[in-house]
C-alpha cells in the first residue's frame, strides 16, 4: 500500500482562491494539514488566510518546497491542473 500524505507533507492547493478551494483549504488547515501554497493563474502575490498564492505549480514548488498537490478547479480545467502537477514532479 502506498502512502501519499504524511505529517511531513507540504501541500499546495490548485484553485485555492475559488470558493471550493478556499473552503476546503480552511478545513484542511483546521485539521492540521501543512498547506504551504495556493495556485491560481493570474492571482500571484495574493494570499488566502496568510497562505501565498502563485500563478503556477513550478513557482509554488520552488518557493515553498511543496511535495503534494490537491486540486479544486472547475471541471473544464481539471485535466490541465493535474497535468501541470505531474509535469512539475
VOGU-3710 file (C-alpha; in Angstrom, 3 decimals, decimal comma):
1> xxxxxxxxxx> 0,000/0,000/0,000  1,288/3,453/-0,910  1,175/6,388/1,480  0,633/9,667/-0,311  0,229/12,012/2,637  2,115/12,193/5,929  2,520/14,710/8,726  5,574/15,997/6,811  3,698/16,628/3,554  3,835/20,186/2,242
11> xxxxxxxxxx> 0,584/20,712/0,384  -0,247/23,144/-2,398  -3,869/23,771/-3,344  -4,611/24,321/-7,007  -7,635/26,597/-7,271  -7,264/27,855/-3,703  -8,796/31,280/-4,430  -12,102/29,835/-5,664  -14,992/29,214/-3,296  -14,470/25,446/-3,021
21> xxxxxxxxxx> -10,691/25,774/-2,829  -10,885/28,368/-0,065  -13,469/26,385/1,905  -11,519/23,148/1,760  -8,169/24,859/2,397  -9,581/26,257/5,636  -10,879/22,823/6,607  -7,511/21,198/5,894  -5,647/23,848/7,893  -8,087/23,386/10,790
31> xxxxxxxxxx> -7,400/19,647/10,735  -3,646/20,211/10,978  -2,579/19,856/7,335  0,508/21,825/6,332  -0,784/23,969/3,453  2,183/25,938/2,110  0,861/27,449/-1,130  -2,029/28,003/-3,448  -2,004/28,136/-7,232  -4,407/30,182/-9,329
41> xxxxxxxxxx> -3,287/31,631/-12,689  -3,340/35,420/-12,603  -3,528/35,633/-8,806  0,168/35,523/-7,859  1,002/37,767/-4,939  -2,351/37,296/-3,234  -2,900/35,130/-0,195  -5,669/33,159/1,456  -5,515/33,429/5,240  -1,793/34,165/5,006
51> xxxxxxxxxx> -1,010/31,299/2,597  0,727/32,670/-0,533  -0,798/32,214/-3,980  1,305/31,598/-7,099  0,493/31,632/-10,830  1,709/28,094/-11,463  2,792/24,891/-9,767  6,537/25,103/-10,577  6,781/28,564/-8,976  4,894/27,351/-5,897
61> xxxxxxxxxx> 7,185/24,328/-5,532  10,336/26,421/-5,967  9,223/28,928/-3,327  7,794/26,545/-0,733  9,116/23,029/-1,271  5,575/21,698/-1,748  5,515/17,955/-2,444  1,765/17,231/-2,586  -0,956/18,847/-4,663  -4,712/18,853/-4,209
71> xxxxxxxxxx> -6,959/20,144/-6,993  -10,120/22,254/-6,562  -10,696/23,679/-10,030  -13,725/23,767/-12,325  -14,130/20,518/-14,280  -13,021/22,008/-17,597  -9,631/22,886/-16,043  -9,091/19,651/-14,079  -7,066/17,784/-16,708  -4,682/20,714/-17,232
81> xxxxxxxxx> -4,254/21,185/-13,467  -3,406/17,526/-12,913  -1,012/17,524/-15,872  0,701/20,641/-14,508  1,290/18,912/-11,170  2,566/15,727/-12,800  4,887/17,673/-15,093  6,240/19,609/-12,085  7,028/16,366/-10,304
//
